[in-house]
């Protein structure tokens, strides 16, 4: 697990209370989690599991309490590619119940069909996915440079790139691979991971994050993290070494900041120096440095040489028609934290990426807050965030993926946390009010009590909050299938029509 150290100066926000009951509760849970990792008799309640029988390792997805302070945290561990954490390209559902906590589920087992989504995407205004389907139509027709871009925001479910990675692979297999998309300069959280790419960064990067410590200027780039690097820091981004996806790139784009007192950095392609950037400037501005390469296997290295260089991340794309999906996972995030960014900067960033579809997938951390955060305020905050994205890029589609079920122990039984249905209801209302589509993950899982069944099936982790790698595959495939079913109703070669009009279905192979 990566270690971070908060560096000063640090200013506490009015809402920070180190002695509060929620913080103490999180500390206690953290101590118990650490004990579980090292005490064999507590293996059943570990928040992460080790690989068994060739299965993918589970990424530790603990829900961390945000530290809403001004300052920076130092990343004391290198970022390395960890192929043992990669989601397999082919994931088989378990045939029998075998979960570590839910020993017995009363009544019939909830049937899990990984291929057919149990619920359709709800788009009552027929506005949420219109832009996405139009872009897919151009991509499917193989028009020149017809790239469909998806930006997938979320909490720990996206931080692991399991749900988002499955969706990316399905879309790229169907419509073509236009590149991996955006990645942070380094692992800003222990659980940050990306499938189908090669990554490395040295230790010593300083980070400010929208979940804390906070940047005083509100500039966090697309990924919600601002990085500062002293001289001698390195970060490398390259195509995948194996597998069917991520094997080509034709353009790297570095997102960074020019500011007073900025430093210099060398950019290397495949080990050769190709460019030097100077990030010093009279005023603070965001810049994007593009490096074109022949389509194929390549690696970009960013090496800081003098001063302090500030950057956000790197995009890898291809010019061929297809789909690119940016997985923007922010560990510990609530949807309201997206409002921590400077509004003008946020709009500029979205216009730079030009997404055809913006996906929001939050709720796990909000459920940990319970009803302490009023539901009417949650609705207003979420709608404000959705509206902010709409204003920045009115022509893009918008999809809210509802919260998963989350269980808690009631004596010896497991029951859905009462806040989960309330969160899902407010997410649905906010999506409709903002003209976004909505996918009800809670209902798709089976509704109340479904997380217990998922744990029993090996689809949910022992923390009763997060899916396993297999469960993530199910959700990612459901999203893909639901999008394709929605396209069958509203997509045609000439454009978008209503569900009552004749339309040509999108291809259905997975």
Secondary structure as UniProt FT lines:
FT   STRAND          4..12
FT   TURN            14..15
FT   TURN            18..19
FT   HELIX           21..38
FT   HELIX           40..45
FT   TURN            53..54
FT   STRAND          69..75
FT   STRAND          79..80
FT   HELIX           83..85
FT   TURN            124..125
FT   HELIX           130..140
FT   TURN            141..142
FT   TURN            144..145
FT   STRAND          147..154
FT   HELIX           156..159
FT   TURN            160..161
FT   HELIX           163..175
FT   STRAND          181..184
FT   TURN            190..191
FT   STRAND          198..201
FT   STRAND          206..209
FT   TURN            210..211
FT   TURN            216..217
FT   TURN            221..224
FT   STRAND          225..229
FT   TURN            231..232
FT   STRAND          234..238
FT   STRAND          249..259
FT   TURN            260..261
FT   STRAND          264..269
FT   TURN            270..271
FT   STRAND          272..278
FT   STRAND          285..296
FT   STRAND          299..306
FT   STRAND          308..317
FT   STRAND          322..329
FT   TURN            331..332
FT   HELIX           335..340
FT   HELIX           343..353
FT   STRAND          357..361
FT   HELIX           364..369
FT   HELIX           370..372
FT   HELIX           375..392
FT   TURN            394..395
FT   STRAND          397..401
FT   STRAND          407..410
FT   TURN            411..412
FT   STRAND          413..416
FT   HELIX           418..433
FT   TURN            434..435
FT   STRAND          437..439
FT   HELIX           441..445
FT   TURN            448..449
FT   HELIX           450..457
FT   TURN            462..463
FT   HELIX           469..490
FT   STRAND          491..492
FT   TURN            493..494
FT   STRAND          495..496
FT   TURN            499..500
//
